[in-house]
Every structure is written in structure tokens, then in C-alpha cells.
């Protein structure tokens, strides 16, 4: 029964992830969709993120799924299976403020370590999720405020999979 409950919880998380996006999902929604209590949820998962990682892995194994969930799975694969909360916050901040500098992105994401923001943005740029706008930004590449970031087409798909920018930034405060 325990494995069946876990499978129902993971499938519920896949469904809710496809409908609402990462930032909007609550444990209560997953448990309700699975037909289990929050206590039962916590018997299988220590936290929401662990369940959502299992849901992403489940979506990866499924032969057909929503395009947005597939994009999230692709990002998870590209990042070696480790999509961090900070990465999602940075992604949402870029979506909310296209053309924003490193400093603006950090501020909007609610993160204080600008060098960490730079590393996340550079990694997302190498993966093709974000891109820099304009030639002037490249001239002052060493200064974070000179960069102007935007989402690529794939970045837009991933953003849809994790929820709208407002949802991500709100989730940062929780």
C-alpha cells in the first residue's frame, strides 16, 4: 500500500506541476489530488521539492506529457538533475524584468550574492535558457550591471513549467 500511495502522490504532483507550475504548487494540493493526508505525504517525502523532483523524473519516464513539463525535464537533465530553488528564482526574475542587469535580477529574486547570480546566469546562458541583449553589455562584461538578460524561447517554455514570474517571486518569500 505504501508504494501505491507514493506512486499516487508522485502522479498527482506531475498533474499539478503541468497545470499550475512549480511555484504555485502546495503540499495540500498534491495530497488532495492524490487522495491522501498531509501526514501521508510527509511519510513519503520530507519536503515539497523532493516530491517535485520525483514528479520531474516521472514525467521524464512518461512517453507523452505536456510540452512545458518536458522543458522542465530537459532543464533538469542539462543541469545534471539539480534544478535549485535559486536557479528558478533567477529564471523568474529574468522573465519578470527582461533586459535587467545582474543587480536587478538579484534584487528581484531576493538573493544577495551577486557573484552567485552571475554564476547561475552564465550557466543558464551556456545552456541556452537566457541570453544577453545588445552589444554594449558585452563591452562591460565584467560588470554585472552592464549585462541585460532575456529569456530564450526554451527559457520561456521552462518558465511556463515552473509558473509565472510573480508566483516564483512570491514563493521566495515563503
MDTraj code that builds the backbone (N, CA, C; nanometers):
import mdtraj as md
import numpy as np

residues = "UNK UNK UNK UNK UNK UNK UNK UNK UNK UNK UNK UNK UNK UNK UNK UNK UNK UNK UNK UNK UNK UNK UNK UNK UNK UNK UNK UNK UNK UNK UNK UNK UNK UNK UNK UNK UNK UNK UNK UNK UNK UNK UNK UNK UNK UNK UNK UNK UNK UNK UNK UNK UNK UNK UNK UNK UNK UNK UNK UNK UNK UNK UNK UNK UNK UNK UNK UNK UNK UNK UNK UNK UNK UNK UNK UNK UNK UNK UNK UNK UNK UNK UNK UNK UNK UNK UNK UNK UNK UNK UNK UNK UNK UNK UNK UNK UNK UNK UNK UNK UNK UNK UNK UNK UNK UNK UNK UNK UNK UNK UNK UNK UNK UNK UNK UNK UNK UNK UNK UNK UNK UNK UNK UNK UNK UNK UNK UNK UNK UNK UNK UNK UNK UNK UNK UNK UNK UNK UNK UNK UNK UNK UNK UNK UNK UNK UNK UNK UNK UNK UNK UNK UNK UNK UNK UNK UNK UNK UNK UNK UNK UNK UNK UNK UNK UNK UNK UNK UNK UNK UNK UNK UNK UNK".split()
xyz = np.array([
    [0.0820, -0.1193, 0.0000],
    [0.0000, 0.0000, 0.0000],
    [0.0865, 0.1258, 0.0000],
    [0.1979, 0.1187, 0.0698],
    [0.2854, 0.2344, 0.0813],
    [0.3405, 0.2775, -0.0543],
    [0.3850, 0.1813, -0.1340],
    [0.4382, 0.2148, -0.2675],
    [0.3282, 0.2690, -0.3584],
    [0.2081, 0.2159, -0.3432],
    [0.0947, 0.2653, -0.4210],
    [0.0629, 0.4098, -0.3826],
    [0.0657, 0.4404, -0.2533],
    [0.0419, 0.5776, -0.2092],
    [0.1487, 0.6711, -0.2637],
    [0.2739, 0.6271, -0.2567],
    [0.3827, 0.7108, -0.3082],
    [0.3635, 0.7374, -0.4571],
    [0.3274, 0.6334, -0.5323],
    [0.3054, 0.6491, -0.6766],
    [0.1904, 0.7455, -0.7036],
    [0.0833, 0.7375, -0.6237],
    [-0.0297, 0.8298, -0.6416],
    [0.0125, 0.9731, -0.6102],
    [0.0950, 0.9904, -0.5078],
    [0.1430, 1.1246, -0.4724],
    [0.2279, 1.1821, -0.5852],
    [0.3182, 1.1018, -0.6396],
    [0.4053, 1.1485, -0.7473],
    [0.3225, 1.1819, -0.8716],
    [0.2264, 1.0965, -0.9060],
    [0.1429, 1.1239, -1.0231],
    [0.0606, 1.2508, -1.0023],
    [0.0109, 1.2700, -0.8809],
    [-0.0627, 1.3933, -0.8510],
    [0.0282, 1.5146, -0.8676],
    [0.1532, 1.5026, -0.8233],
    [0.2488, 1.6132, -0.8382],
    [0.2757, 1.6417, -0.9856],
    [0.2862, 1.5363, -1.0681],
    [0.3049, 1.5557, -1.2130],
    [0.1876, 1.6337, -1.2700],
    [0.0676, 1.5938, -1.2333],
    [-0.0525, 1.6602, -1.2854],
    [-0.0597, 1.8067, -1.2413],
    [-0.0357, 1.8308, -1.1134],
    [-0.0433, 1.9674, -1.0613],
    [0.0701, 2.0522, -1.1192],
    [0.1881, 1.9934, -1.1359],
    [0.3000, 2.0647, -1.1970],
    [0.2649, 2.1096, -1.3382],
    [0.2030, 2.0216, -1.4152],
    [0.1646, 2.0561, -1.5521],
    [0.0573, 2.1650, -1.5554],
    [-0.0314, 2.1640, -1.4576],
    [-0.1411, 2.2615, -1.4553],
    [-0.1007, 2.3975, -1.3987],
    [-0.0287, 2.3966, -1.2870],
    [-0.0059, 2.5203, -1.2132],
    [0.1357, 2.5749, -1.2206],
    [0.2325, 2.4904, -1.2482],
    [0.3709, 2.5342, -1.2468],
    [0.4325, 2.5161, -1.1101],
    [0.5611, 2.5103, -1.1060],
    [0.6383, 2.4788, -0.9856],
    [0.6074, 2.5702, -0.8685],
    [0.6078, 2.6996, -0.8925],
    [0.5946, 2.7957, -0.7830],
    [0.4584, 2.7975, -0.7173],
    [0.3553, 2.7539, -0.7868],
    [0.2199, 2.7623, -0.7345],
    [0.1762, 2.6366, -0.6593],
    [0.2551, 2.5318, -0.6618],
    [0.2149, 2.4042, -0.6023],
    [0.2345, 2.4061, -0.4517],
    [0.1330, 2.3552, -0.3814],
    [0.1449, 2.3371, -0.2373],
    [0.1338, 2.1889, -0.2049],
    [0.1816, 2.1532, -0.0877],
    [0.1721, 2.0143, -0.0434],
    [0.0251, 1.9752, -0.0307],
    [-0.0580, 2.0666, 0.0175],
    [-0.2009, 2.0378, 0.0319],
    [-0.2645, 2.0041, -0.1028],
    [-0.2260, 2.0745, -0.2090],
    [-0.2811, 2.0462, -0.3420],
    [-0.2389, 1.9076, -0.3903],
    [-0.1127, 1.8753, -0.3704],
    [-0.0631, 1.7438, -0.4134],
    [-0.1342, 1.6337, -0.3347],
    [-0.1392, 1.6481, -0.2023],
    [-0.2031, 1.5469, -0.1179],
    [-0.3513, 1.5329, -0.1533],
    [-0.4189, 1.6461, -0.1719],
    [-0.5606, 1.6423, -0.2078],
    [-0.5842, 1.5708, -0.3396],
    [-0.5021, 1.6011, -0.4393],
    [-0.5162, 1.5370, -0.5701],
    [-0.4892, 1.3872, -0.5608],
    [-0.3958, 1.3486, -0.4725],
    [-0.3607, 1.2071, -0.4561],
    [-0.4591, 1.1332, -0.3662],
    [-0.5429, 1.2079, -0.2947],
    [-0.6382, 1.1451, -0.2051],
    [-0.5742, 1.0929, -0.0769],
    [-0.4684, 1.1620, -0.0320],
    [-0.4009, 1.1236, 0.0919],
    [-0.3932, 1.2453, 0.1832],
    [-0.3608, 1.2210, 0.3092],
    [-0.3457, 1.3311, 0.4039],
    [-0.2061, 1.3918, 0.3923],
    [-0.1895, 1.5094, 0.4511],
    [-0.0555, 1.5709, 0.4557],
    [0.0403, 1.4812, 0.5330],
    [-0.0098, 1.4155, 0.6376],
    [0.0737, 1.3236, 0.7156],
    [0.1277, 1.2122, 0.6261],
    [0.0405, 1.1574, 0.5426],
    [0.0839, 1.0517, 0.4499],
    [0.1862, 1.1065, 0.3514],
    [0.1650, 1.2293, 0.3039],
    [0.2625, 1.2918, 0.2140],
    [0.4000, 1.2933, 0.2806],
    [0.4042, 1.3395, 0.4065],
    [0.5315, 1.3511, 0.4782],
    [0.5924, 1.2155, 0.5146],
    [0.5148, 1.1105, 0.5121],
    [0.5701, 0.9766, 0.5322],
    [0.6551, 0.9351, 0.4118],
    [0.6249, 0.9915, 0.2963],
    [0.6957, 0.9560, 0.1721],
    [0.7992, 1.0596, 0.1309],
    [0.7764, 1.1857, 0.1646],
    [0.8663, 1.2938, 0.1234],
    [0.8897, 1.3887, 0.2408],
    [1.0134, 1.4302, 0.2576],
    [1.0469, 1.5234, 0.3649],
    [1.0010, 1.6650, 0.3329],
    [0.9975, 1.6985, 0.2020],
    [0.9631, 1.8339, 0.1617],
    [0.9014, 1.8335, 0.0227],
    [0.8436, 1.9447, -0.0130],
    [0.7779, 1.9606, -0.1433],
    [0.8756, 1.9383, -0.2581],
    [0.9980, 1.9930, -0.2465],
    [1.0952, 1.9837, -0.3545],
    [1.1309, 1.8392, -0.3877],
    [1.1425, 1.7545, -0.2862],
    [1.1721, 1.6132, -0.3101],
    [1.0631, 1.5466, -0.3912],
    [0.9390, 1.5800, -0.3603],
    [0.8265, 1.5256, -0.4362],
    [0.8275, 1.5772, -0.5792],
    [0.8570, 1.7063, -0.5961],
    [0.8576, 1.7631, -0.7310],
    [0.9724, 1.7085, -0.8149],
    [1.0848, 1.6784, -0.7520],
    [1.1945, 1.6137, -0.8256],
    [1.1497, 1.4754, -0.8716],
    [1.0813, 1.4024, -0.7841],
    [1.0276, 1.2712, -0.8236],
    [0.9265, 1.2870, -0.9374],
    [0.8468, 1.3946, -0.9337],
    [0.7490, 1.4193, -1.0398],
    [0.8183, 1.4492, -1.1721],
    [0.9270, 1.5259, -1.1672],
    [1.0027, 1.5560, -1.2894],
    [1.0619, 1.4280, -1.3466],
    [1.1147, 1.3420, -1.2589],
    [1.1686, 1.2137, -1.3053],
    [1.0588, 1.1268, -1.3654],
    [0.9410, 1.1291, -1.3048],
    [0.8267, 1.0533, -1.3573],
    [0.7864, 1.1058, -1.4946],
    [0.7812, 1.2385, -1.5089],
    [0.7463, 1.2983, -1.6381],
    [0.8499, 1.2620, -1.7436],
    [0.9768, 1.2535, -1.7038],
    [1.0843, 1.2161, -1.7960],
    [1.0609, 1.0744, -1.8484],
    [1.0147, 0.9849, -1.7613],
    [0.9948, 0.8451, -1.7990],
    [0.8680, 0.8242, -1.8807],
    [0.7720, 0.9160, -1.8691],
    [0.6449, 0.9016, -1.9396],
    [0.6647, 0.9236, -2.0895],
    [0.5965, 0.8440, -2.1733],
    [0.6130, 0.8586, -2.3181],
    [0.5559, 0.9885, -2.3729],
    [0.4524, 1.0407, -2.3109],
    [0.3933, 1.1654, -2.3594],
    [0.3610, 1.2529, -2.2402],
    [0.3759, 1.3816, -2.2582],
    [0.3465, 1.4739, -2.1489],
    [0.3311, 1.6135, -2.2022],
    [0.3009, 1.7029, -2.1157],
    [0.2878, 1.8425, -2.1548],
    [0.4224, 1.8959, -2.1998],
    [0.4231, 1.9834, -2.2982],
    [0.5486, 2.0395, -2.3508],
    [0.6243, 2.1153, -2.2432],
    [0.5513, 2.1879, -2.1582],
    [0.6183, 2.2660, -2.0547],
    [0.6899, 2.1761, -1.9548],
    [0.6249, 2.0660, -1.9150],
    [0.6885, 1.9731, -1.8228],
    [0.8105, 1.9119, -1.8903],
    [0.7992, 1.8820, -2.0202],
    [0.9141, 1.8304, -2.0941],
    [1.0297, 1.9276, -2.0934],
    [1.0010, 2.0570, -2.1045],
    [1.1060, 2.1589, -2.0999],
    [1.1723, 2.1629, -1.9634],
    [1.0928, 2.1468, -1.8589],
    [1.1474, 2.1430, -1.7241],
    [1.2367, 2.0211, -1.7078],
    [1.1943, 1.9074, -1.7624],
    [1.2746, 1.7853, -1.7574],
    [1.4049, 1.8066, -1.8328],
    [1.3977, 1.8708, -1.9499],
    [1.5188, 1.8994, -2.0272],
    [1.6151, 1.9875, -1.9475],
    [1.5623, 2.0888, -1.8788],
    [1.6473, 2.1750, -1.7978],
    [1.7087, 2.0949, -1.6835],
    [1.6278, 2.0099, -1.6208],
    [1.6777, 1.9256, -1.5123],
    [1.7919, 1.8375, -1.5625],
    [1.7748, 1.7774, -1.6802],
    [1.8812, 1.6948, -1.7397],
    [2.0059, 1.7779, -1.7669],
    [1.9864, 1.8956, -1.8244],
    [2.1001, 1.9815, -1.8599],
    [2.1774, 2.0266, -1.7364],
    [2.1066, 2.0415, -1.6248],
    [2.1713, 2.0841, -1.5011],
    [2.2147, 1.9650, -1.4158],
    [2.2201, 1.8476, -1.4765],
    [2.2628, 1.7299, -1.4030],
    [2.1625, 1.6854, -1.2981],
    [2.0340, 1.7093, -1.3241],
    [1.9295, 1.6669, -1.2324],
    [1.9116, 1.7569, -1.1122],
    [1.9813, 1.8691, -1.1094],
    [1.9763, 1.9567, -0.9916],
    [1.9257, 2.0950, -1.0309],
    [1.7946, 2.1109, -1.0331],
    [1.7355, 2.2426, -1.0552],
    [1.7117, 2.3015, -0.9171],
    [1.7931, 2.3995, -0.8790],
    [1.7826, 2.4558, -0.7447],
    [1.6753, 2.5634, -0.7375],
    [1.6329, 2.5899, -0.6164],
    [1.5348, 2.6955, -0.5924],
    [1.5907, 2.8306, -0.6394],
    [1.7191, 2.8542, -0.6148],
    [1.7817, 2.9802, -0.6584],
    [1.7793, 2.9928, -0.8104],
    [1.8051, 2.8829, -0.8800],
    [1.8018, 2.8863, -1.0267],
    [1.6629, 2.9249, -1.0744],
    [1.5604, 2.8690, -1.0129],
    [1.4233, 2.9015, -1.0518],
    [1.3888, 3.0466, -1.0203],
    [1.4384, 3.0981, -0.9075],
    [1.4155, 3.2382, -0.8737],
    [1.4811, 3.3312, -0.9758],
    [1.6029, 3.2976, -1.0166],
    [1.6738, 3.3784, -1.1161],
    [1.5995, 3.3734, -1.2496],
    [1.5560, 3.2557, -1.2891],
    [1.4806, 3.2392, -1.4129],
    [1.3536, 3.3243, -1.4109],
    [1.2822, 3.3214, -1.2997],
    [1.1600, 3.4009, -1.2873],
    [1.1897, 3.5503, -1.2897],
    [1.2990, 3.5905, -1.2277],
    [1.3351, 3.7329, -1.2256],
    [1.3701, 3.7821, -1.3655],
    [1.4390, 3.7006, -1.4437],
    [1.4702, 3.7387, -1.5821],
    [1.3412, 3.7511, -1.6621],
    [1.2465, 3.6608, -1.6380],
    [1.1180, 3.6670, -1.7085],
    [1.0412, 3.7929, -1.6702],
    [1.0488, 3.8291, -1.5434],
    [0.9756, 3.9468, -1.4962],
    [1.0390, 4.0776, -1.5445],
    [1.1708, 4.0793, -1.5556],
    [1.2390, 4.2018, -1.5959],
    [1.3334, 4.1742, -1.7122],
    [1.2787, 4.1569, -1.8334],
    [1.3661, 4.1376, -1.9497],
    [1.4566, 4.2594, -1.9663],
    [1.5821, 4.2360, -1.9944],
    [1.6774, 4.3445, -2.0082],
    [1.7364, 4.3878, -1.8756],
    [1.7039, 4.3152, -1.7688],
    [1.7542, 4.3505, -1.6362],
    [1.9009, 4.3152, -1.6199],
    [1.9683, 4.3922, -1.5363],
    [2.1093, 4.3675, -1.5067],
    [2.1206, 4.2588, -1.4001],
    [2.2436, 4.2131, -1.3767],
    [2.2668, 4.1143, -1.2708],
    [2.2127, 4.1663, -1.1379],
    [2.2408, 4.2914, -1.1085],
    [2.1973, 4.3504, -0.9821],
    [2.0450, 4.3540, -0.9726],
    [1.9793, 4.3936, -1.0807],
    [1.8330, 4.3979, -1.0817],
    [1.7735, 4.2574, -1.0667],
    [1.8340, 4.1610, -1.1352],
    [1.7873, 4.0225, -1.1265],
    [1.8025, 3.9722, -0.9836],
    [1.9181, 3.9995, -0.9219],
    [1.9435, 3.9566, -0.7844],
    [1.8405, 4.0182, -0.6898],
    [1.8147, 4.1453, -0.7067],
    [1.7202, 4.2167, -0.6207],
    [1.5792, 4.1604, -0.6355],
    [1.5361, 4.1400, -0.7586],
    [1.4028, 4.0882, -0.7844],
    [1.3883, 3.9453, -0.7320],
    [1.4937, 3.8663, -0.7439],
    [1.4900, 3.7278, -0.6959],
    [1.5020, 3.7197, -0.5442],
    [1.5378, 3.8306, -0.4814],
    [1.5525, 3.8314, -0.3368],
    [1.6797, 3.7635, -0.2898],
    [1.7817, 3.7630, -0.3749],
    [1.9094, 3.6998, -0.3417],
    [2.0162, 3.8083, -0.3306],
    [2.1083, 3.7922, -0.2373],
    [2.2062, 3.8977, -0.2111],
    [2.3438, 3.8720, -0.2707],
    [2.3768, 3.7505, -0.3023],
    [2.5099, 3.7178, -0.3517],
    [2.5151, 3.7360, -0.5038],
    [2.5606, 3.8535, -0.5481],
    [2.5632, 3.8825, -0.6915],
    [2.6575, 3.7912, -0.7687],
    [2.7647, 3.7448, -0.7053],
    [2.8547, 3.6537, -0.7769],
    [2.7846, 3.5206, -0.8017],
    [2.7004, 3.4776, -0.7083],
    [2.6238, 3.3548, -0.7290],
    [2.5220, 3.3748, -0.8414],
    [2.4584, 3.4904, -0.8452],
    [2.3642, 3.5227, -0.9525],
    [2.4376, 3.5172, -1.0862],
    [2.5566, 3.5750, -1.0917],
    [2.6355, 3.5738, -1.2149],
    [2.6649, 3.4316, -1.2595],
    [2.7022, 3.3450, -1.1646],
    [2.7310, 3.2049, -1.1997],
    [2.6062, 3.1350, -1.2525],
    [2.4929, 3.1588, -1.1877],
    [2.3683, 3.0968, -1.2334],
    [2.3329, 3.1468, -1.3735],
    [2.3425, 3.2780, -1.3956],
    [2.3106, 3.3339, -1.5270],
    [2.4050, 3.2817, -1.6353],
    [2.5320, 3.2711, -1.6030],
    [2.6292, 3.2199, -1.7011],
    [2.5976, 3.0745, -1.7369],
    [2.5627, 2.9943, -1.6352],
    [2.5282, 2.8539, -1.6606],
    [2.4016, 2.8464, -1.7457],
    [2.3005, 2.9274, -1.7137],
    [2.1777, 2.9283, -1.7935],
    [2.2034, 2.9792, -1.9346],
    [2.2982, 3.0722, -1.9486],
    [2.3345, 3.1214, -2.0821],
    [2.4013, 3.0095, -2.1634],
    [2.4931, 2.9360, -2.1016],
    [2.5593, 2.8247, -2.1721],
    [2.4592, 2.7189, -2.2167],
    [2.3536, 2.7000, -2.1382],
    [2.2508, 2.6017, -2.1721],
    [2.1511, 2.6544, -2.2748],
    [2.1528, 2.7854, -2.2978],
    [2.0618, 2.8449, -2.3955],
    [1.9259, 2.8826, -2.3386],
    [1.9152, 2.8938, -2.2059],
    [1.7900, 2.9307, -2.1422],
    [1.7738, 3.0818, -2.1371],
    [1.8846, 3.1542, -2.1159],
    [1.8846, 3.3004, -2.1177],
    [1.9910, 3.3467, -2.2157],
    [1.9785, 3.4724, -2.2566],
    [2.0775, 3.5321, -2.3472],
    [2.0962, 3.6776, -2.3066],
    [2.2106, 3.7317, -2.3467],
    [2.2369, 3.8740, -2.3212],
    [2.1867, 3.9553, -2.4387],
    [2.1351, 4.0708, -2.4065],
    [2.0883, 4.1628, -2.5105],
    [2.1943, 4.2682, -2.5377],
    [2.2042, 4.3055, -2.6611],
    [2.2834, 4.4227, -2.7008],
    [2.4330, 4.4088, -2.6925],
    [2.5009, 4.4841, -2.7771],
    [2.6462, 4.4838, -2.7826],
    [2.7109, 4.5589, -2.6684],
    [2.6448, 4.6613, -2.6166],
    [2.7035, 4.7397, -2.5084],
    [2.7249, 4.6537, -2.3844],
    [2.6383, 4.5568, -2.3646],
    [2.6515, 4.4701, -2.2482],
    [2.7811, 4.3906, -2.2552],
    [2.8193, 4.3485, -2.3742],
    [2.9409, 4.2689, -2.3894],
    [3.0669, 4.3530, -2.3676],
    [3.0580, 4.4812, -2.3939],
    [3.1743, 4.5676, -2.3773],
    [3.2149, 4.5774, -2.2305],
    [3.1178, 4.5704, -2.1404],
    [3.1459, 4.5805, -1.9972],
    [3.1102, 4.4491, -1.9286],
    [3.1477, 4.3403, -1.9886],
    [3.1066, 4.2086, -1.9423],
    [3.1431, 4.1819, -1.7966],
    [3.2520, 4.2370, -1.7486],
    [3.2937, 4.2083, -1.6120],
    [3.2051, 4.2770, -1.5089],
    [3.1320, 4.3792, -1.5478],
    [3.0441, 4.4488, -1.4542],
    [2.9023, 4.3959, -1.4695],
    [2.8505, 4.3377, -1.3606],
    [2.7185, 4.2766, -1.3632],
    [2.6087, 4.3695, -1.4092],
    [2.6200, 4.4977, -1.3718],
    [2.5129, 4.5896, -1.4091],
    [2.5118, 4.6213, -1.5585],
    [2.6184, 4.5823, -1.6306],
    [2.6227, 4.6091, -1.7739],
    [2.5461, 4.5041, -1.8540],
    [2.5230, 4.3865, -1.7952],
    [2.4521, 4.2811, -1.8664],
    [2.3034, 4.3106, -1.8724],
    [2.2424, 4.2737, -1.9807],
    [2.0985, 4.2864, -1.9972],
    [2.0471, 4.1494, -2.0400],
    [1.9757, 4.0819, -1.9515],
    [1.9364, 3.9432, -1.9728],
    [1.7933, 3.9316, -2.0225],
    [1.7693, 3.8287, -2.1028],
    [1.6349, 3.7971, -2.1508],
    [1.6234, 3.6456, -2.1622],
    [1.5008, 3.5961, -2.1617],
    [1.4777, 3.4535, -2.1800],
    [1.4817, 3.4192, -2.3281],
    [1.5322, 3.3016, -2.3596],
    [1.5242, 3.2493, -2.4953],
    [1.3893, 3.1788, -2.5104],
    [1.3613, 3.1239, -2.6270],
    [1.2359, 3.0504, -2.6478],
    [1.2267, 2.9319, -2.5518],
    [1.3387, 2.8608, -2.5353],
    [1.3387, 2.7487, -2.4414],
    [1.3192, 2.7997, -2.2991],
    [1.3801, 2.9110, -2.2665],
    [1.3630, 2.9708, -2.1347],
    [1.2174, 3.0035, -2.1062],
    [1.1450, 3.0519, -2.2073],
    [1.0018, 3.0810, -2.1920],
    [0.9236, 2.9539, -2.1611],
    [0.9574, 2.8437, -2.2304],
    [0.8895, 2.7164, -2.2041],
    [0.9158, 2.6694, -2.0613],
    [1.0404, 2.6806, -2.0174],
    [1.0749, 2.6399, -1.8810],
    [1.0022, 2.7276, -1.7806],
    [0.9972, 2.8585, -1.8063],
    [0.9275, 2.9495, -1.7157],
    [0.7809, 2.9101, -1.7025],
    [0.7179, 2.8735, -1.8116],
    [0.5784, 2.8298, -1.8059],
    [0.5651, 2.7050, -1.7206],
    [0.6636, 2.6165, -1.7278],
    [0.6584, 2.4932, -1.6494],
    [0.6717, 2.5188, -1.5004],
    [0.7467, 2.6207, -1.4622],
    [0.7672, 2.6478, -1.3199],
    [0.6725, 2.7537, -1.2666],
    [0.5886, 2.8081, -1.3509],
    [0.4916, 2.9079, -1.3062],
    [0.5330, 3.0464, -1.3499],
    [0.4406, 3.1374, -1.3394],
    [0.4663, 3.2752, -1.3792],
    [0.5667, 3.3421, -1.2878],
    [0.6269, 3.4502, -1.3324],
    [0.7269, 3.5200, -1.2527],
    [0.6750, 3.5627, -1.1170],
    [0.5555, 3.6132, -1.1106],
    [0.5018, 3.6598, -0.9828],
    [0.4920, 3.5442, -0.8843],
    [0.4486, 3.4281, -0.9326],
    [0.4381, 3.3108, -0.8456],
    [0.5742, 3.2706, -0.7910],
    [0.6774, 3.2771, -0.8745],
    [0.8109, 3.2379, -0.8291],
    [0.8622, 3.3352, -0.7241],
    [0.8446, 3.4648, -0.7491],
    [0.8961, 3.5634, -0.6553],
    [0.8179, 3.5550, -0.5250],
    [0.6856, 3.5311, -0.5312],
    [0.6065, 3.5133, -0.4102],
    [0.6545, 3.3915, -0.3331],
    [0.6869, 3.2833, -0.4034],
    [0.7324, 3.1616, -0.3386],
    [0.8636, 3.1838, -0.2655],
    [0.9421, 3.2786, -0.3105],
    [1.0707, 3.3068, -0.2450],
    [1.0491, 3.3586, -0.1050],
    [0.9404, 3.4276, -0.0840],
    [0.9124, 3.4821, 0.0467],
    [0.8585, 3.3801, 0.1451],
    [0.8194, 3.2628, 0.0990],
    [0.7620, 3.1595, 0.1870],
    [0.8674, 3.0810, 0.2550],
])
top = md.Topology()
chain = top.add_chain()
for i, resn in enumerate(residues, 1):
    res = top.add_residue(resn, chain, resSeq=i)
    for name in ("N", "CA", "C"):
        top.add_atom(name, md.element.get_by_symbol(name[0]), res)
traj = md.Trajectory(xyz[None], top)
